[in-house]
Amino acid sequence: MTDPRDPRPSPSGSNRRHAAVGVACAALVAAMVGASYAAVPLYNMFCRATGYGGTTQVAEQAPKAVLDRVITVRFDGNVSPGLPWKFGPEANEVKVKIGETKLALFKATNVSDRVVTGTASYNVTPDQMGAYFSKIQCFCFTQQTLQPGESIDMPVVFFVYPSIADDPQLDKLTQLTLSYTFYPDKGPKSASAAGPERPKT
């Protein structure tokens, strides 16, 4: 029988405290893991909303207003080491009116003797243009699977928001660069990845 005058905690009370500490630690670890998984999509959402780092916007349709101001859009295509592809734009640049919808084509060729899947990242420069450059259709961040020796054309439909005219820092801007880099995609493939995956047309 435990002496009520004994200041030492009883074994049962100590066990309860240890269990509570264990549960708290487990909950903290779970929260940290959840936060780490959420960090990437939250960061991507932030970049898309603000154009941070030249991250472009995504839209379902073009604006109704088209301004007379013209901007030259240059295109750049790159392939990271380890991806046996040739990749680049079919035209180096295009002139577009602000608010006008334009189509650009990029071409990728698998120069290896095996099936290869790649995924593209992208940005625009100067970075401030990320908040005003929007794509309606794009092949970026989706798996592109090419058979040995296969080539595909990949379209990008884009426009520049008319609100750029209200930004005094970009008053004198006459050109921007849209750049893509393809990387090997070694992640889980979707069911359609058994054959060539095509961008939506």
N, CA and C of each residue as an Amber inpcrd file, in Angstrom:
protein
   603
   0.8510000  -1.1910000   0.0000000   0.0000000   0.0000000   0.0000000
   0.8850000   1.2390000   0.0000000   0.5290000   2.2240000  -0.8400000
   1.3330000   3.4300000  -0.9770000   1.0660000   4.3780000   0.1690000
   2.1240000   4.8860000   0.7680000   2.0140000   5.8550000   1.8530000
   1.6140000   7.2020000   1.2680000   0.4510000   7.7750000   1.6740000
  -0.0020000   9.0620000   1.1160000   0.9620000  10.1820000   1.4060000
   1.8390000  10.0100000   2.4120000   2.8000000  11.0610000   2.7240000
   4.0510000  10.9560000   1.8720000   4.1820000   9.8850000   1.0920000
   5.3580000   9.6820000   0.2400000   5.2460000  10.6050000  -0.9760000
   6.2120000  11.5740000  -1.1680000   6.1170000  12.5230000  -2.2910000
   6.4060000  11.8960000  -3.6430000   6.9340000  10.6830000  -3.6500000
   7.2550000  10.0700000  -4.9310000   5.9780000   9.6570000  -5.6580000
   5.9290000   9.8380000  -7.0200000   4.7240000   9.4450000  -7.7780000
   4.5420000   7.9430000  -7.7460000   3.3020000   7.5460000  -7.7760000
   2.9960000   6.1170000  -7.8010000   3.3520000   5.5560000  -9.1680000
   3.6220000   4.2520000  -9.2520000   3.9650000   3.6450000 -10.5430000
   2.8920000   3.8740000 -11.5940000   1.6000000   3.7860000 -11.1850000
   0.5280000   3.9490000 -12.1610000   0.4970000   5.3820000 -12.6760000
   0.7150000   6.3800000 -11.8120000   0.7310000   7.7790000 -12.2470000
   1.9050000   8.0530000 -13.1600000   3.0390000   7.4670000 -12.8430000
   4.2190000   7.6520000 -13.6910000   3.9940000   7.0610000 -15.0760000
   3.3670000   5.9050000 -15.1350000   3.0830000   5.2670000 -16.4160000
   2.1550000   6.1230000 -17.2670000   1.1450000   6.7330000 -16.6080000
   0.2150000   7.5780000 -17.3470000   0.9310000   8.7910000 -17.9410000
   1.8460000   9.3550000 -17.1350000   2.5890000  10.5130000 -17.6350000
   3.5010000  10.1190000 -18.8020000   4.1410000   8.9540000 -18.6910000
   4.9910000   8.4870000 -19.7820000   4.1800000   8.2480000 -21.0580000
   2.9930000   7.6990000 -20.8890000   2.1250000   7.4480000 -22.0400000
   1.7100000   8.7630000 -22.6940000   1.3890000   9.7670000 -21.8560000
   0.9740000  11.0680000 -22.3870000   2.1130000  11.7290000 -23.1560000
   3.3190000  11.6240000 -22.5970000   4.4890000  12.1920000 -23.2850000
   4.7170000  11.4840000 -24.6140000   4.5560000  10.1520000 -24.5980000
   4.7390000   9.3860000 -25.8360000   3.7360000   9.7820000 -26.9020000
   2.4770000   9.9450000 -26.4980000   1.4350000  10.3560000 -27.4500000
   1.7310000  11.7410000 -27.9930000   2.1620000  12.6530000 -27.1180000
   2.4780000  14.0100000 -27.5550000   3.6320000  14.0140000 -28.5490000
   4.6560000  13.1950000 -28.2790000   5.8010000  13.1110000 -29.1930000
   5.3810000  12.5430000 -30.5450000   4.5470000  11.5110000 -30.5190000
   4.0760000  10.9110000 -31.7680000   3.2620000  11.9110000 -32.5740000
   2.4130000  12.6850000 -31.8640000   1.6080000  13.6920000 -32.5510000
   2.4840000  14.7750000 -33.1620000   3.5510000  15.1570000 -32.4520000
   4.4690000  16.1660000 -32.9650000   5.1890000  15.6730000 -34.2120000
   5.6440000  14.4230000 -34.1770000   6.3210000  13.8480000 -35.3480000
   5.3730000  13.7920000 -36.5430000   4.1290000  13.3540000 -36.2920000
   3.1400000  13.2800000 -37.3760000   2.8710000  14.6570000 -37.9630000
   2.7880000  15.6700000 -37.1040000   2.5440000  17.0350000 -37.5790000
   3.7110000  17.5320000 -38.4300000   4.9440000  17.2040000 -37.9980000
   6.1120000  17.6350000 -38.7570000   6.1750000  16.9530000 -40.1160000
   5.8460000  15.6650000 -40.1540000   5.8300000  14.9440000 -41.4290000
   4.7660000  15.5270000 -42.3460000   3.5790000  15.7840000 -41.7810000
   2.5110000  16.3810000 -42.5740000   2.8900000  17.7420000 -43.1090000
   3.5690000  18.5340000 -42.2890000   3.9930000  19.8660000 -42.7200000
   5.0090000  19.7820000 -43.8470000   5.9130000  18.7860000 -43.7720000
   6.9140000  18.6550000 -44.8260000   6.2660000  18.2860000 -46.1520000
   5.2320000  17.4150000 -46.1210000   4.5420000  17.0670000 -47.3520000
   3.7430000  18.2480000 -47.8820000   3.1720000  19.0550000 -46.9920000
   2.3630000  20.1960000 -47.4060000   3.2140000  21.3570000 -47.8880000
   4.4800000  21.3910000 -47.5110000   5.3220000  22.5400000 -47.8320000
   5.4640000  22.7330000 -49.3350000   5.6720000  21.6430000 -50.0950000
   5.8840000  21.7660000 -51.5310000   4.6440000  22.2970000 -52.2420000
   3.4530000  21.6840000 -52.0540000   2.2870000  22.2460000 -52.7370000
   1.9450000  23.6550000 -52.2820000   2.1550000  23.9560000 -50.9930000
   1.8880000  25.3100000 -50.5230000   2.8470000  26.3030000 -51.1620000
   4.1040000  25.9040000 -51.2890000   5.0830000  26.7750000 -51.9420000
   4.7220000  26.9790000 -53.4070000   4.2920000  25.9030000 -54.0730000
   3.8940000  26.0290000 -55.4680000   2.6870000  26.9550000 -55.6190000
   1.7280000  26.8440000 -54.6880000   0.5690000  27.7270000 -54.7220000
   0.9940000  29.1760000 -54.5450000   1.9240000  29.4070000 -53.6180000
   2.4260000  30.7600000 -53.3930000   3.0940000  31.3090000 -54.6490000
   3.9240000  30.4840000 -55.2910000   4.6270000  30.9280000 -56.4980000
   3.6470000  31.2410000 -57.6220000   2.6140000  30.3830000 -57.7800000
   1.6480000  30.6360000 -58.8400000   0.8420000  31.8910000 -58.5650000
   0.5340000  32.1340000 -57.2980000  -0.2830000  33.2980000 -56.9590000
   0.4820000  34.5980000 -57.0950000   1.7820000  34.5650000 -56.8440000
   2.5690000  35.8010000 -56.8260000   3.5030000  35.9450000 -58.0100000
   3.7280000  34.8450000 -58.7680000   4.7050000  34.8960000 -59.8430000
   6.1240000  34.8560000 -59.3360000   6.3010000  34.4640000 -58.0600000
   7.6340000  34.4460000 -57.4420000   8.5800000  33.5500000 -58.2240000
   9.7980000  34.0540000 -58.4580000  10.8060000  33.2750000 -59.1630000
  10.4850000  33.0260000 -60.6200000   9.5950000  33.8440000 -61.2010000
   9.2450000  33.6630000 -62.6020000   8.2200000  32.5740000 -62.8390000
   7.5540000  32.1200000 -61.7810000   6.5100000  31.1040000 -61.9370000
   5.3180000  31.7190000 -62.6510000   4.8770000  31.0860000 -63.7350000
   3.7930000  31.6330000 -64.5290000   2.4390000  31.2670000 -63.9380000
   1.3990000  31.9020000 -64.4530000   0.0380000  31.6670000 -63.9950000
  -0.6480000  30.6300000 -64.8950000  -1.8030000  30.1480000 -64.4330000
  -2.6050000  29.2000000 -65.2070000  -4.0140000  29.7620000 -65.3250000
  -4.5650000  29.7520000 -66.5350000  -5.9050000  30.3030000 -66.7700000
  -6.7080000  29.3470000 -67.6370000  -8.0240000  29.4690000 -67.5690000
  -8.9050000  28.6430000 -68.3910000  -9.2630000  29.3370000 -69.6970000
  -9.1970000  30.6660000 -69.7000000  -9.4960000  31.3990000 -70.9200000
  -8.7290000  32.7120000 -70.9440000  -8.5980000  33.2680000 -72.1300000
  -7.8440000  34.5020000 -72.2980000  -8.7060000  35.6950000 -71.9060000
  -8.0730000  36.8240000 -71.5720000  -8.8420000  38.0320000 -71.2540000
  -9.5200000  38.5830000 -72.4990000 -10.5630000  39.3830000 -72.3020000
 -11.2900000  39.9450000 -73.4340000 -10.5510000  41.1310000 -74.0390000
  -9.8040000  41.8540000 -73.2210000  -9.1100000  43.0510000 -73.7070000
  -7.7890000  42.6860000 -74.3650000  -7.5260000  43.2970000 -75.5300000
  -6.2510000  43.1490000 -76.2210000  -5.6910000  44.5470000 -76.4490000
  -4.4790000  44.7940000 -75.9730000  -3.8550000  46.1080000 -76.0960000
  -2.9560000  46.1700000 -77.3270000  -2.6370000  47.3720000 -77.7570000
  -1.7640000  47.5470000 -78.9190000  -0.3010000  47.2740000 -78.5910000
   0.0430000  47.3220000 -77.3330000   1.4340000  47.1130000 -76.9280000
   1.8840000  45.6900000 -77.2750000   3.0380000  45.5690000 -77.8760000
   3.5610000  44.2770000 -78.3380000   4.7830000  43.8820000 -77.5150000
   4.8380000  42.6130000 -77.1490000   5.9840000  42.0560000 -76.4310000
   6.5300000  40.8720000 -77.2270000   7.8400000  40.7760000 -77.3060000
   8.4760000  39.6330000 -77.9510000   8.7080000  38.5390000 -76.9130000
   8.1580000  37.3680000 -77.1750000   8.3280000  36.2230000 -76.2800000
   9.3560000  35.2770000 -76.9040000  10.4700000  35.0990000 -76.2140000
  11.5020000  34.1770000 -76.6610000  11.3280000  32.8290000 -75.9720000
  11.7300000  31.7730000 -76.6500000  11.5630000  30.4200000 -76.1260000
  12.9150000  29.7470000 -75.9400000  12.9920000  28.9710000 -74.8680000
  14.2380000  28.2810000 -74.5350000  13.8960000  26.8680000 -74.0730000
  14.6160000  25.8790000 -74.5930000  14.3890000  24.4900000 -74.2040000
  15.6760000  23.8150000 -73.7900000  15.6410000  23.0930000 -72.6690000
  16.8310000  22.4400000 -72.1310000  16.4970000  21.0220000 -71.6820000
  17.5290000  20.1780000 -71.6440000  17.3970000  18.8010000 -71.1630000
  18.4500000  18.5790000 -70.0930000  18.0240000  18.0630000 -68.9430000
  18.9760000  17.8180000 -67.8630000  19.8020000  16.5690000 -68.1570000
  20.9960000  16.4560000 -67.5290000  21.8070000  15.2530000 -67.7100000
  21.0330000  13.9990000 -67.2890000  21.1870000  12.9410000 -68.0550000
  20.5170000  11.6920000 -67.7250000  19.2430000  11.4590000 -68.5100000
  18.7810000  12.4690000 -69.2600000  17.5880000  12.2930000 -70.0890000
  18.0210000  12.3020000 -71.5560000  17.9500000  11.1510000 -72.2440000
  18.4590000  11.0580000 -73.6150000  17.4660000  11.6080000 -74.6390000
  17.1630000  12.8750000 -74.5380000  16.2230000  13.5310000 -75.4340000
  16.8840000  14.7140000 -76.1260000  16.3410000  15.0520000 -77.2840000
  16.5350000  16.3630000 -77.8750000  15.2350000  17.1360000 -77.6550000
  15.3420000  18.3850000 -77.2260000  14.1400000  19.1430000 -76.9050000
  14.3840000  20.6260000 -77.1580000  13.4150000  21.2670000 -77.7800000
  13.5470000  22.6980000 -78.0030000  12.3320000  23.2580000 -78.7110000
  12.2670000  24.5850000 -78.8440000  11.1320000  25.2280000 -79.5190000
  11.2500000  25.0990000 -81.0290000  10.1200000  25.0710000 -81.7170000
  10.1410000  25.0310000 -83.1730000  10.3660000  26.4210000 -83.7570000
  10.0700000  27.4580000 -82.9820000  10.3850000  28.8390000 -83.3570000
  11.0590000  29.4910000 -82.1590000  12.0750000  30.2840000 -82.4070000
  12.8330000  30.8670000 -81.3010000  12.0950000  31.9880000 -80.5850000
  11.1870000  32.6650000 -81.2740000  10.4600000  33.7580000 -80.6540000
   9.1820000  34.0620000 -81.4150000   8.3000000  34.8160000 -80.7680000
   7.0630000  35.2480000 -81.3960000   6.6780000  36.5880000 -80.7890000
   6.0720000  37.4380000 -81.6020000   5.5790000  38.7230000 -81.1080000
   4.1060000  38.5690000 -80.7640000   3.7060000  39.0890000 -79.6240000
   2.3350000  38.9370000 -79.1620000   1.8390000  40.2500000 -78.5620000
   0.6040000  40.6040000 -78.8860000  -0.0100000  41.7600000 -78.2520000
  -0.4560000  41.3790000 -76.8480000  -0.4030000  42.3100000 -75.9430000
  -0.8390000  42.0440000 -74.5730000  -2.3230000  41.6950000 -74.5720000
  -2.6640000  40.5550000 -73.9710000  -4.0390000  40.0750000 -73.9490000
  -4.3650000  39.1320000 -75.0880000  -3.4880000  39.0290000 -76.0850000
  -3.7010000  38.1620000 -77.2390000  -3.2490000  36.7370000 -76.9310000
  -4.0190000  35.7510000 -77.3980000  -3.6650000  34.3450000 -77.2060000
  -2.7390000  33.8780000 -78.3250000  -1.6680000  33.1980000 -77.9380000
  -0.7120000  32.6940000 -78.9200000  -0.4280000  31.2130000 -78.6780000
  -0.0650000  30.5230000 -79.7530000   0.3180000  29.1090000 -79.6880000
   1.7910000  28.9790000 -80.0270000   2.5280000  28.2500000 -79.2000000
   3.9260000  27.9220000 -79.4740000   4.0820000  26.4150000 -79.4190000
   4.9830000  25.8800000 -80.2330000   5.2160000  24.4420000 -80.2710000
   6.6530000  24.1290000 -79.8780000   6.7870000  23.1200000 -79.0310000
   8.0940000  22.5680000 -78.6810000   8.1380000  21.1310000 -79.1930000
   9.3320000  20.6690000 -79.5220000   9.4780000  19.3130000 -80.0440000
  10.4740000  18.5370000 -79.1970000  10.0970000  17.3060000 -78.8560000
  10.9720000  16.4170000 -78.0930000  11.1850000  15.1280000 -78.8760000
  12.4190000  14.6350000 -78.8550000  12.7640000  13.3840000 -79.5310000
  13.5610000  12.5030000 -78.5780000  13.1320000  11.2590000 -78.4560000
  13.8590000  10.2770000 -77.6640000  14.9480000   9.6760000 -78.5410000
  16.2110000   9.9960000 -78.2490000  17.3180000   9.5360000 -79.0930000
  17.9200000   8.2270000 -78.5800000  17.2870000   7.6140000 -77.5760000
  17.8080000   6.3610000 -77.0240000  17.0800000   5.1690000 -77.6360000
  17.4850000   3.9590000 -77.2210000  16.8570000   2.7350000 -77.7100000
  15.9210000   2.1310000 -76.6670000  15.4370000   2.9740000 -75.7430000
  14.5260000   2.5030000 -74.6950000  13.4190000   3.5230000 -74.4500000
  12.3540000   3.0620000 -73.8130000  11.2520000   3.9590000 -73.4680000
  11.7130000   4.8860000 -72.3410000  11.4690000   6.1720000 -72.4920000
  11.9180000   7.1450000 -71.5010000  10.7760000   8.1020000 -71.1720000
  10.6150000   8.3970000 -69.8800000   9.6050000   9.3490000 -69.4240000
  10.2930000  10.5700000 -68.8370000   9.8260000  11.7360000 -69.2220000
  10.3760000  12.9850000 -68.7070000   9.2850000  13.9110000 -68.2170000
   9.6680000  14.8510000 -67.3690000   8.7590000  15.8740000 -66.8550000
   9.4540000  17.2240000 -66.9350000   8.7100000  18.2550000 -67.3280000
   9.3120000  19.5680000 -67.5330000   8.9720000  20.5310000 -66.4080000
   9.9420000  21.3490000 -66.0530000   9.7070000  22.5120000 -65.2000000
   9.8360000  23.7500000 -66.0830000   9.4250000  24.9080000 -65.5770000
   9.4080000  26.0910000 -66.4300000   9.5180000  27.3540000 -65.5990000
   9.8590000  28.4490000 -66.2580000   9.7930000  29.7690000 -65.6480000
   9.9100000  30.8200000 -66.7420000   9.6320000  32.0610000 -66.3800000
   9.8250000  33.1720000 -67.3040000  10.8130000  34.1500000 -66.6960000
  11.5230000  34.8560000 -67.5570000  12.4020000  35.9340000 -67.1210000
  12.1180000  37.1540000 -67.9920000  12.1690000  38.3450000 -67.4130000
  12.4980000  38.6270000 -66.0140000  11.4450000  38.0850000 -65.0500000
  11.8750000  37.8420000 -63.8020000  11.0080000  37.2020000 -62.8250000
   9.6970000  37.9380000 -62.6060000   9.7130000  39.2660000 -62.7250000
   8.5000000  40.0470000 -62.4610000   7.3710000  39.6920000 -63.4240000
   7.7300000  39.1190000 -64.5760000   6.7160000  38.7680000 -65.5680000
   5.9140000  37.5430000 -65.1640000   6.3810000  36.7940000 -64.1650000
   5.6540000  35.6030000 -63.7450000   4.2270000  35.8920000 -63.3220000
   3.9770000  37.0740000 -62.7800000   2.6320000  37.4200000 -62.3190000
   1.7030000  37.7840000 -63.4650000   2.2520000  38.0350000 -64.6560000
   1.4370000  38.5010000 -65.7830000   1.3970000  37.5160000 -66.9500000
   2.2720000  36.5270000 -66.9370000   2.3200000  35.5590000 -68.0340000
   1.4930000  34.3410000 -67.6530000   0.5030000  34.0130000 -68.4730000
  -0.4030000  32.9130000 -68.1190000  -0.5270000  31.9150000 -69.2620000
  -0.6360000  30.6380000 -68.8840000  -0.7800000  29.5610000 -69.8630000
  -2.1640000  28.9210000 -69.7390000  -2.7880000  28.7380000 -70.8880000
  -4.0850000  28.0460000 -70.9400000  -3.8620000  26.5510000 -71.1420000
  -2.8370000  26.2110000 -71.8920000  -2.5070000  24.8090000 -72.1720000
  -1.0010000  24.6450000 -72.1170000  -0.5380000  23.5630000 -71.4870000
   0.9020000  23.3580000 -71.3500000   1.1950000  21.8930000 -71.0510000
   2.3820000  21.4550000 -71.4420000   2.8210000  20.0800000 -71.2010000
   3.6280000  19.9540000 -69.9140000   3.8360000  21.0620000 -69.2140000
   4.7110000  21.0650000 -68.0470000   4.0900000  20.3260000 -66.8600000
   4.9310000  19.6980000 -66.0770000   4.5510000  18.9770000 -64.8740000
   3.6070000  17.8060000 -65.1320000   3.5850000  17.2950000 -66.3520000
   2.8800000  16.0530000 -66.6560000   3.8830000  15.1080000 -67.3100000
   3.7360000  13.8400000 -67.0550000   4.6500000  12.8580000 -67.6200000
   4.5230000  12.8250000 -69.1460000   5.6450000  12.8270000 -69.8080000
   5.7020000  12.6650000 -71.2560000   6.5530000  11.4300000 -71.5360000
   5.9380000  10.4030000 -72.0760000   6.6290000   9.1350000 -72.3230000
   6.8570000   8.9480000 -73.8100000   8.1090000   8.7430000 -74.1880000
   8.4670000   8.5780000 -75.5940000   9.0650000   7.1970000 -75.8290000
   8.6300000   6.5730000 -76.9060000   9.2000000   5.3120000 -77.3380000
  10.5680000   5.5710000 -77.9750000  11.3940000   4.5390000 -78.1310000
  12.7100000   4.7320000 -78.7550000  12.6020000   5.4050000 -80.1230000
  13.3130000   6.5160000 -80.3050000  13.3150000   7.2230000 -81.5730000
  12.0800000   8.0620000 -81.8490000  11.1240000   8.0870000 -80.9450000
   9.8780000   8.8140000 -81.1860000  10.0460000  10.3170000 -80.9600000
   9.3180000  11.1000000 -81.7550000   9.2700000  12.5540000 -81.5960000
   7.8140000  12.9940000 -81.4270000   7.6070000  14.0170000 -80.6160000
   6.2730000  14.5860000 -80.4670000   6.3690000  16.1070000 -80.4280000
   5.3000000  16.7600000 -80.9130000   5.1510000  18.2000000 -80.7870000
   4.2990000  18.4860000 -79.5600000   4.7420000  19.4320000 -78.7580000
   4.0450000  19.7630000 -77.5260000   3.6410000  21.2280000 -77.5490000
   2.3290000  21.5140000 -77.5380000   1.8750000  22.8980000 -77.6500000
   1.8220000  23.6270000 -76.3120000   2.0110000  24.9360000 -76.3970000
   1.8150000  25.8340000 -75.2620000   0.9300000  26.9750000 -75.7480000
  -0.1790000  27.1860000 -75.0850000  -1.0780000  28.2930000 -75.4100000
  -0.9910000  29.2950000 -74.2710000  -0.6900000  30.5470000 -74.5980000
  -0.3960000  31.5090000 -73.5420000  -0.8830000  32.9060000 -73.8980000
  -0.8500000  33.7960000 -72.9140000  -1.1240000  35.2140000 -73.1350000
  -0.4790000  36.0100000 -72.0080000  -0.4000000  37.3220000 -72.2090000
   0.1060000  38.2380000 -71.1930000  -1.0640000  39.0660000 -70.6800000
  -1.2590000  39.0760000 -69.3540000  -2.3820000  39.8030000 -68.7650000
  -2.2930000  41.2980000 -69.0720000  -3.4280000  41.9130000 -69.4800000
  -3.4490000  43.3540000 -69.7220000  -3.0940000  44.1870000 -68.4950000
  -3.2220000  43.6210000 -67.3030000  -2.9100000  44.3770000 -66.0900000
  -1.4380000  44.7490000 -66.0020000  -0.5970000  44.1740000 -66.8700000
   0.8050000  44.5630000 -66.8820000   0.9510000  46.0480000 -67.2160000
  -0.0280000  46.5920000 -67.9380000   0.0250000  48.0020000 -68.3160000
  -0.0760000  48.9220000 -67.1030000  -0.5340000  48.3920000 -65.9790000
  -0.6680000  49.1910000 -64.7660000   0.5560000  49.0860000 -63.8600000
   1.5540000  48.3230000 -64.2810000   2.7620000  48.1400000 -63.4790000
   3.8620000  49.0710000 -63.9980000   4.1600000  50.1460000 -63.2880000
   5.1530000  51.1140000 -63.7790000   6.5560000  50.5120000 -63.8990000
   6.8460000  49.4410000 -63.1410000   8.1750000  48.8290000 -63.2060000
   8.4060000  48.0950000 -64.5270000   7.3130000  47.7890000 -65.2430000
   7.4300000  47.0300000 -66.4880000   6.9990000  47.8530000 -67.6960000
   6.9430000  49.1650000 -67.5250000   6.5160000  50.0420000 -68.6180000
   7.3780000  49.8850000 -69.8650000   8.6710000  49.7030000 -69.6670000
   9.6040000  49.6680000 -70.7910000   9.9580000  48.2500000 -71.2270000
   9.2820000  47.2650000 -70.6510000   9.5780000  45.8750000 -71.0110000
   9.1190000  45.5980000 -72.4370000  10.0010000  45.0710000 -73.2500000
   9.6520000  44.7560000 -74.6370000   9.8140000  43.2760000 -74.9690000
  10.4450000  42.5060000 -74.0780000  10.6210000  41.0900000 -74.3550000
  10.7390000  40.2870000 -73.0620000  10.4200000  39.0050000 -73.1620000
  10.5650000  38.0710000 -72.0510000  10.9660000  36.7220000 -72.6140000
  11.4280000  35.8450000 -71.7430000  11.8400000  34.4990000 -72.1640000
  11.0580000  33.4520000 -71.3820000  10.4380000  32.5330000 -72.1040000
   9.7720000  31.3760000 -71.5090000  10.6970000  30.1860000 -71.6660000
  11.1070000  29.6080000 -70.5330000  12.1150000  28.5430000 -70.5540000
  11.5690000  27.2520000 -69.9470000  11.8910000  26.1290000 -70.5920000
  11.5150000  24.8030000 -70.0980000  12.7680000  23.9430000 -69.9550000
  12.7670000  23.1090000 -68.9360000  13.8170000  22.1050000 -68.7750000
  13.1640000  20.7590000 -68.4840000  13.5180000  19.7490000 -69.2720000
  12.9890000  18.3980000 -69.0480000  13.9550000  17.5990000 -68.1800000
  13.3820000  16.8610000 -67.2310000  14.1380000  16.0080000 -66.3130000
  13.6540000  14.5620000 -66.4370000  14.5220000  13.5830000 -66.1530000
  14.0490000  12.1920000 -66.1180000  12.9920000  12.0270000 -65.0380000
  11.9420000  11.3300000 -65.3570000  10.8760000  11.0750000 -64.3910000
  10.9250000   9.6040000 -64.0120000  11.3750000   9.3310000 -62.7920000
  11.5180000   7.9430000 -62.3300000  10.4460000   7.5710000 -61.3270000
   9.4490000   8.4500000 -61.1560000   8.3750000   8.1960000 -60.2050000
   7.3730000   7.2080000 -60.7550000   6.3220000   6.9150000 -59.9570000
   5.2710000   5.9920000 -60.4030000   4.5960000   6.5150000 -61.6550000
   4.4010000   5.6410000 -62.6030000   3.7530000   6.0220000 -63.8480000
   2.2520000   5.8080000 -63.7500000   1.5030000   6.6680000 -64.4290000
   0.0590000   6.5050000 -64.4790000  -0.2660000   5.3490000 -65.4060000
  -1.5420000   4.9500000 -65.4140000  -1.9460000   3.8250000 -66.2330000
  -1.7120000   4.1090000 -67.7130000  -1.8150000   5.3810000 -68.1200000
  -1.6430000   5.7220000 -69.5270000  -0.1910000   5.7960000 -69.9260000
   0.7270000   5.6800000 -68.9630000   2.1360000   5.8370000 -69.2770000
   2.7390000   4.6090000 -69.9300000   1.9450000   3.5510000 -70.0940000
   2.4700000   2.3770000 -70.7620000   2.8080000   2.6850000 -72.2070000
   2.0730000   3.6420000 -72.8010000   2.3640000   4.1130000 -74.1380000
   2.6600000   5.5930000 -74.0790000   2.8850000   6.2370000 -75.2200000
   3.2080000   7.6580000 -75.2240000   2.0650000   8.4850000 -74.6560000
   2.3490000   9.3570000 -73.7080000   1.3470000  10.2450000 -73.1470000
   1.3550000  11.5390000 -73.9280000   0.2120000  11.9770000 -74.3800000
   0.1340000  13.1310000 -75.2420000  -0.4420000  14.3180000 -74.5000000
   0.0700000  15.5140000 -74.7720000  -0.5570000  16.6880000 -74.1910000
  -1.9440000  16.8850000 -74.7530000  -2.8270000  17.4880000 -73.9610000
  -4.1990000  17.7090000 -74.4320000  -4.2130000  18.6990000 -75.5740000
  -5.0660000  18.4350000 -76.5540000  -5.1900000  19.3390000 -77.6870000
  -6.6290000  19.8080000 -77.8000000
